[in-house]
Amino acid sequence: MKTVSANELKQSTGQMMDYAQRGPVVIEKYGRPHAVLLSHEDYQLFEQMKYAALKAGIDTGLKSGDAGVFDPDAVIAQIANDLENG
């Protein structure tokens, strides 16, 4: 994964967009990660994965509710875990 400063991004936006086609580009501000530049394809995949994890969490919550057991903290923890682990 490529890492560049915000200043470098300003000076080489086109080149950074080309790099993003091959993988995420981390943009640093004051030496710390601040943002990530992704290809449109990677962004769409990320959104699909996020939606799938959210849907799975909702389905789990509905099933536990149907069984008479509903633990909102467990559902939130499961959604967070699904988002982190894809």
C-alpha positions in Angstrom: 0.0 0.0 0.0 1.4 3.4 -1.0 1.5 6.2 1.5 1.9 9.9 0.5 1.6 13.2 2.2 -1.4 15.5 1.5 1.1 17.9 -0.1 2.3 15.2 -2.4 -1.3 14.4 -3.3 -1.9 18.0 -4.3 1.2 18.1 -6.5 0.6 14.7 -8.1 -3.1 14.0 -8.1 -3.2 12.3 -11.5 -0.4 10.0 -10.6 -1.9 9.2 -7.2 -5.2 8.3 -9.0 -3.2 5.9 -11.2 -1.6 4.3 -8.1 -5.1 3.9 -6.6 -6.1 1.7 -9.6 -3.5 -0.8 -8.3 -4.3 -0.5 -4.6 -5.3 1.9 -1.8 -3.2 5.0 -1.3 -3.0 6.3 2.3 -2.9 10.1 2.5 -1.1 11.4 5.6 -1.6 14.8 7.2 1.0 15.9 9.7 2.6 12.5 9.5 -0.5 10.5 10.4 -3.0 8.5 8.3 -5.9 10.8 7.4 -7.7 9.4 4.4 -7.5 6.7 1.8 -7.8 7.0 -2.0 -9.4 4.0 -3.6 -10.3 3.0 -7.1 -14.0 3.2 -7.9 -14.0 -0.6 -8.2 -12.5 -1.1 -4.7 -14.9 1.4 -3.3 -17.9 -0.4 -4.8 -16.6 -3.7 -3.4 -16.1 -2.1 0.1 -19.7 -0.8 0.0 -21.0 -4.2 -1.0 -19.1 -5.9 1.8 -20.4 -3.3 4.3 -24.0 -3.8 3.1 -23.6 -7.6 3.3 -22.3 -7.4 6.9 -25.1 -5.0 8.0 -27.7 -7.3 6.4 -26.2 -10.3 8.1 -26.3 -8.5 11.4 -29.9 -7.5 10.9 -30.8 -11.0 9.9 -29.1 -12.4 13.1 -31.0 -9.8 15.2 -34.3 -10.8 13.6 -33.7 -14.5 14.1 -32.8 -14.0 17.8 -35.9 -11.8 18.2 -38.0 -14.5 16.7 -36.5 -17.0 19.1 -37.4 -14.8 22.0 -33.9 -13.7 22.7 -32.6 -10.3 21.6 -29.3 -8.9 22.8 -28.6 -5.6 21.0 -25.0 -5.5 22.2 -24.4 -8.9 20.7 -25.9 -7.8 17.4 -23.7 -4.7 17.3 -20.6 -6.7 18.2 -21.4 -9.1 15.4 -21.9 -6.4 12.9 -18.6 -4.7 13.9 -16.8 -8.1 13.7 -18.3 -8.8 10.2 -17.2 -5.3 9.0 -13.7 -5.8 10.3 -13.3 -9.3 8.9 -15.2 -8.9 5.7 
